[in-house]
């Protein structure tokens, strides 16, 4: 038995697959010239950003980024190939690439996140840290860099 579906389907159960699926979805929306695509001055490429998002000066967002309601992107932030959930804050001059930032989480100033890093809900990343492939469970505060991929269960 088979069923034809409109559009496309993809298993997005793993963070890397979620990010790949997001990129495919954004590319499809971009080709259709969808009204969902952001026209904010800081956007480069395919980006969906809720109208309630506050974006600071000298930011570069995109390509392949989604940002949820009431997120705050402070001055000088660079985001690419990432999802920023609702109520999250990316503080000034941070660099977020290939990452998922959970609901209500805060990424400190001058942080570099990459390597399919995932922050759960209400995670706090301190200033000037490097997060490389870290998966941080909800309601944690991180005060030390995560230079190698790891799952963080306790506070650092």
C-alpha positions in Angstrom: 0.0 0.0 0.0 1.3 3.5 -0.8 -0.1 7.0 -0.3 0.9 10.0 -2.3 1.7 13.1 -0.2 1.9 16.7 -1.5 5.3 18.4 -1.0 8.0 16.3 0.6 8.5 14.3 3.7 11.7 13.6 5.7 12.6 11.9 8.9 13.8 14.8 11.1 14.3 12.9 14.4 17.9 13.7 14.8 19.2 17.4 15.0 21.4 17.1 11.9 18.4 15.8 10.0 16.1 18.5 11.4 18.6 21.1 10.1 18.8 19.5 6.7 15.0 19.3 6.5 14.8 23.0 7.5 17.2 23.9 4.7 15.1 22.0 2.1 11.9 23.6 3.4 13.4 27.1 3.3 14.7 26.5 -0.2 11.3 25.4 -1.4 9.7 28.4 0.2 12.3 30.7 -1.4 11.6 29.2 -4.9 7.9 29.9 -4.4 8.6 33.5 -3.2 6.6 32.7 -0.1 5.2 35.5 2.0 6.8 33.7 5.0 10.3 34.7 3.9 11.7 37.6 5.9 12.6 40.8 4.2 14.4 42.3 7.2 17.5 44.3 6.2 19.9 41.9 8.1 18.6 38.8 6.2 20.7 37.0 3.6 19.2 34.1 1.7 16.2 32.0 2.9 15.1 33.0 6.4 11.7 32.8 8.1 11.6 35.1 11.1 8.5 35.9 13.2 7.6 39.6 13.0 7.9 40.0 16.7 11.7 39.2 16.7 13.9 42.1 17.7 17.1 42.4 15.8 20.0 44.7 16.8 22.4 46.6 14.6 25.0 45.1 12.2 23.6 41.6 12.3 23.7 39.0 9.5 21.0 36.4 9.6 21.0 33.6 7.0 21.0 31.7 4.9 18.8 28.9 6.1 17.6 30.3 9.5 14.3 30.2 11.3 13.6 32.4 14.3 10.5 32.0 16.5 8.3 34.6 18.2 9.7 37.1 20.7 13.3 36.1 20.1 16.0 38.8 20.7 19.0 39.0 18.4 21.4 41.6 19.8 24.0 43.8 17.9 26.6 42.2 15.7 25.2 38.6 15.8 25.8 36.2 12.9 23.4 33.3 12.5 23.4 30.7 9.7 21.8 27.3 9.1 20.2 27.3 12.5 16.8 27.4 14.3 16.2 29.9 17.2 13.1 29.0 19.1 10.6 31.4 20.7 11.7 33.7 23.5 15.4 32.9 23.0 18.1 35.6 23.2 21.4 35.6 21.3 23.5 38.3 22.9 25.8 40.7 21.1 28.6 39.5 18.8 27.8 35.8 19.0 28.2 33.4 16.1 25.7 30.6 15.7 26.0 28.0 12.9 24.3 24.6 12.4 22.7 24.8 15.8 19.3 24.7 17.5 18.6 27.1 20.3 15.7 26.1 22.5 12.8 28.0 23.9 13.7 30.8 26.3 17.4 30.0 26.1 20.2 32.6 26.2 23.4 32.5 24.3 25.9 34.9 26.0 28.1 37.6 24.4 30.9 36.6 22.0 29.9 32.9 22.0 30.7 30.7 19.1 28.3 27.8 18.6 28.7 25.2 15.7 28.8 21.6 14.9 25.1 20.8 15.3 24.9 22.1 18.9 21.5 21.8 20.5 20.3 23.8 23.5 17.2 22.5 25.3 14.6 24.8 26.9 15.8 27.5 29.3 19.6 26.9 28.8 22.0 29.7 29.7 25.4 29.8 27.9 27.9 32.1 29.6 29.9 34.8 27.7 32.9 34.1 25.5 32.4 30.3 25.3 32.9 27.8 22.4 30.2 25.2 21.9 31.1 22.5 19.3 28.4 19.8 18.9 27.2 20.1 22.5 23.8 18.9 23.4 22.6 20.7 26.6 19.6 19.3 28.4 16.9 21.8 29.5 17.3 24.2 32.5 21.1 24.2 32.6 23.7 26.9 32.8 27.0 26.4 31.0 30.1 28.4 32.2 32.8 26.3 30.4 33.4 25.7 26.7 32.4 22.4 25.1 35.2 21.8 22.5 34.2 18.3 21.6 30.7 16.9 20.9 29.1 15.8 24.2 25.7 15.6 25.9 25.6 17.8 29.0 23.4 16.5 31.8 24.9 18.4 34.7 25.9 22.1 35.1 29.3 23.1 33.8 
